[in-house]
Every structure is written in C-alpha cells, then in structure tokens.
Amino acid sequence: MTHSLYIHIPFCRERCTYCAFNTYTDRSPLIDGYVGALENEMTFLATLSDKVPVHTVYFGGGTPSLLSPVQIERILQAARRSFSVTDDVEISLEVNPGTVDKEYFTALVQLGANRFSLGVQSAQADELMMFGRLHDWVDVERGVSDARQAGVTNLSLDLIYGVPNQTLDIWQDSLQRVLDLGPDHLSLYALGLESGTEMTRQVKYGELPSPDPDLAADMYELASECLAAQGFIQYEISNWGKPGTFCQHNLQYWRNLPYLGIGAGAHGYANRTRIVNAMRPEDYMQRLTEPPNMTLYFPQTPATIKAEPINDETDQFESIFMGLRLINEGLSLATFEERYGFRLEDKYGEQVKWLKDKNLIIQKEDRLFLTPHARLISNLVFEQFVGEPAG
C-alpha cells in the first residue's frame, strides 16, 4: 500500500500565541544535527520493511523554512534511499512569510518541491501582533511574488478566523486581500483555544475577549460563498482548492490511509499501529544516536515512545469521521465494505437514519455526505458513531 511521509521540523523563531504544536524557539544550534537524526530514522525504517512506496512528502512544523536548501536536500535524498518514492511525488513545505525569498523558493523547486503552504494567518496588522507573528502584509505580498517568480504553481495560503475582536467586515477584508494575491489553494481554520497557549491564558484572565462561536459560523459561511464565487472547490471542511491543487498528503489522512511520521513529536499510522516519537529534539536525537536495546516492528523506530495497536472499532470510526470531512468525495460505502468486510448500515444503521432524519447527512448513490449545515457542527455528527446512537 502506498504511504505518505510526514517530516516534523520543531524549530521556530518565535512561538505564536495560539500554537500548541511541538515547537521550540531556542534550539536553532541543533538544526544540523537534527537533520542527521531524521536521516538516521528513515534509514532505520528501511531495515524493517522493503522500500515502501511513498507518494507524498510533507515538511511541517514549526517552521520548515528555517532549514537551508542543502539540509532539505539531505532529507529528500534520505527519503529516496529509504523508500520507493513515486515519480509524481507531491512534496509540500510549510513556509513563513519573511523567512524565504525568490532564491530559496527556486532552490527548493529545483529539488522537486511542488507545493508550498504560506502561513499568512491574517491581513490585519493588529491580529498578526496578537498572534505573535513576525511578518507583516508586505512580507506576505513579497513571499507570494517570490514564489511565483520561482515557478511555484501550487501555492496555498492559511488564514485563521473567529479570533478575539474580529468582526465580519474585518474577516471579509482579510479574505479578499488574500484572494487578490491569486492563491491556488486556501486553508481556513477557526481559532481553537488550546491548553497551555498564551492566547488561552489571555482569554482566561480577561486580557482578550472570548471568541464568539456564532460569529465564527457566520465567517465560515461567508468564506464558503466567496470562495465558491471565485472558482474554488471545497474538498474538505477547512480546505478549498482550484482543480488539480488539492493536497494529496492531507487526503491520505482523511482517507485513513497509512503515513509515516518522522521527527521529534511526530505521529504516524501504518500497519494498524499509531506511533508517537520522543518530543524534545535532544531526546529524539539521542535515541537515534544511541538506540535503546529493544525489539522494534514497522513502523516503530528508536525514536518511538508510544506504539498503540488500532483495533477494528477505532479504525472503523476513524474511517467514518475522516471520510465525512471530505466535502465533495464523501464516505464511500463500497470502500468501507471492502475494507471491513461488512456494510456500514449493518452496524451503524440507527446512527445513519437519525442523522438523515435530522438533515445532518445525505446519501448520493453509495456515498454519505455532511449537509452544509452539518459542516458547522460536524463533531455532533461524528459523536453518533461512538457508543449508543442518539434518539
């Protein structure tokens, strides 16, 4: 089975106030040694299994664009040595405005990178300051221009909505300014107040107002209308793209297909096992320099600190809820039956009927889809497939 490869780069210049990812702002001297550890981890995986086919490589973070082109090249070369990388591989890289230029984009395009995700987050100076972002709008415009001049043809921009003090007009202005830049793909995320983040602390102590979920829903609907009018296809709850630009790596997740997680704190799912790597870069690097004395099975590596077998019920639930996130593909009942050996309706018939009666899902031929209304309350839909059905 074809796999995807996720490579985590846990280094940042500053931590954003909303960020709960595994990132560090004071570890830049470790970067080159960390790249060596990534190479070692992929080499180890190759010893556990024949060269598994890989059709997407995704550099996430953190800030992957803090790595030099030479370091990115080392990682890609190790991937090609360790896995059977397809000729049409999608290679994605998250980049922050202000950390890249035309020369950087050009170098990565020459290495085979063919998809870039630019972390814009907002077009408003006060919101960028609230987020703790280091760039401004000029950096965004320059970054898009540099990418296009370097030959980038699949450029995605990220935005966050539903943030403190944001009005519908402010959100529409950010959205329009981003659309004016001519992106190929957009990822729009509602702000989540994650435990332990600076923004969560600010809201808790009244330094910022709590986000308004009803207003966030209005923002989502506004974005859906605007993007549809601009020719974007909504293919996942939070993602829109022009034809041919859908993120194949993320589709691998949403189709509940296997992916390998490489790097500090990386998660993976393959061979019906979910793995988690050591979080701190120093610990991760140490485990790959002096591997622990233990027997490991694919997809485990010396960096793995948790390996959880996934039982049938969990795997079925994950296939259901992730499949329903796919707006124009939906959840294929035929694929479900082929994968698990029984019809979804045989086990979840009551749940499906209740959701149809409540106009939360609809069926077209052999596929189930969320209704437009249900996209705003998708967790309610997903919860129906855990435990006893509602009603």
GICOR-V543812 format. One record per backbone hydrogen bond with DSSP energy under -1.0 kcal/mol. CO is the residue of the C=O (numbers start at 1). NH is the residue of the N-H. E is the energy in kcal/mol with one decimal. If there is no record, write none. Layout:
BEGIN
CO	NH	E
CO	NH	E
END
This chain:
BEGIN
3	55	-2.3
4	260	-3.0
5	58	-2.7
6	262	-3.2
7	60	-2.3
10	24	-2.4
11	63	-2.1
16	19	-1.2
17	199	-3.1
21	23	-1.7
24	12	-2.3
27	30	-2.5
28	31	-1.7
30	34	-2.6
31	35	-2.2
32	36	-1.6
33	37	-1.6
34	38	-2.3
35	39	-2.1
36	40	-2.1
37	41	-2.5
38	42	-2.1
39	43	-2.3
40	44	-2.4
41	45	-2.1
42	46	-1.7
44	47	-1.4
45	48	-1.2
52	84	-2.2
53	3	-3.3
54	86	-2.5
55	90	-2.2
56	5	-2.3
57	92	-2.8
58	7	-3.1
59	94	-2.0
60	9	-2.9
63	66	-2.0
64	67	-2.1
68	72	-2.4
69	73	-2.6
70	74	-2.0
71	75	-1.8
72	76	-2.5
73	77	-2.6
74	78	-2.1
75	79	-2.1
76	80	-2.2
77	81	-1.9
78	82	-2.0
79	83	-2.4
83	85	-1.3
84	54	-2.0
86	89	-1.4
90	57	-3.0
91	114	-1.7
91	115	-1.6
92	59	-2.4
93	117	-2.3
95	119	-2.4
96	99	-2.0
101	105	-2.4
102	106	-2.7
103	107	-2.3
104	108	-2.2
105	109	-2.7
106	110	-2.1
108	113	-2.3
109	112	-1.3
115	93	-1.6
116	156	-3.2
117	95	-2.8
118	120	-1.9
118	158	-2.1
120	122	-1.5
121	160	-2.1
124	128	-2.4
125	129	-2.0
126	130	-2.1
127	131	-2.4
128	133	-2.4
131	17	-2.5
136	140	-1.5
137	141	-2.5
138	142	-2.5
139	143	-2.6
140	144	-2.5
141	145	-2.2
142	146	-2.9
143	147	-2.3
144	148	-2.3
145	149	-2.5
146	150	-1.6
147	152	-2.5
148	151	-1.4
154	116	-2.0
155	184	-2.2
155	185	-1.4
156	118	-3.4
157	187	-2.1
158	121	-3.0
159	189	-2.6
161	191	-2.5
163	166	-2.0
167	171	-2.4
168	172	-2.4
169	173	-2.1
170	174	-2.2
171	175	-2.6
172	176	-2.6
173	177	-2.4
174	178	-2.1
175	179	-2.4
176	180	-2.2
178	181	-1.3
179	182	-1.9
184	242	-2.5
185	157	-1.9
186	240	-2.7
187	159	-2.2
189	161	-2.2
192	194	-1.3
194	197	-1.7
197	201	-1.7
198	202	-2.3
199	203	-2.4
200	204	-2.4
201	205	-2.1
202	207	-2.4
202	208	-1.4
203	206	-1.5
212	216	-2.4
213	217	-1.9
214	218	-1.7
215	219	-2.3
216	220	-2.1
217	221	-2.2
218	222	-2.3
219	223	-2.5
220	224	-2.4
221	225	-2.0
222	226	-2.6
223	227	-2.8
224	228	-1.8
225	229	-1.9
227	232	-2.6
228	231	-1.5
233	241	-2.2
236	239	-1.5
238	188	-2.3
239	235	-1.2
239	236	-1.5
240	186	-2.8
241	233	-2.7
242	245	-2.1
247	251	-1.9
248	252	-1.3
249	253	-1.1
250	254	-2.3
251	255	-1.8
252	257	-2.5
253	256	-2.0
258	4	-1.2
259	269	-2.8
260	6	-3.2
262	8	-3.0
263	266	-1.8
266	277	-2.0
268	275	-2.2
269	259	-2.7
270	273	-1.6
272	310	-2.7
273	270	-2.2
274	308	-3.2
275	268	-2.0
276	305	-2.9
276	306	-1.5
278	265	-2.1
280	284	-2.7
281	285	-2.8
282	286	-2.3
283	287	-2.3
284	288	-1.2
285	289	-1.0
286	290	-3.0
292	294	-1.5
297	300	-3.2
301	304	-2.0
303	278	-2.3
306	276	-2.1
308	274	-2.7
311	315	-2.4
312	316	-2.7
313	317	-2.3
314	318	-2.4
315	319	-2.1
316	320	-2.0
317	321	-2.8
318	322	-2.0
319	323	-1.7
320	324	-2.2
323	326	-1.4
325	237	-1.1
326	330	-2.0
331	368	-2.2
332	336	-2.0
333	337	-2.3
334	338	-2.3
335	339	-2.3
336	340	-2.4
337	341	-2.4
343	346	-1.0
344	348	-3.0
345	349	-1.0
348	352	-2.5
349	353	-2.5
350	354	-2.5
351	355	-2.4
352	356	-2.3
353	357	-2.7
354	358	-1.8
355	360	-3.0
355	361	-1.1
356	359	-1.7
360	371	-2.0
362	369	-2.7
364	367	-1.9
366	333	-3.4
367	364	-2.5
368	331	-2.6
369	362	-2.4
371	375	-1.2
373	376	-1.2
377	380	-1.3
377	381	-1.0
378	382	-2.5
379	383	-2.3
381	384	-1.2
382	385	-1.7
383	386	-1.7
END
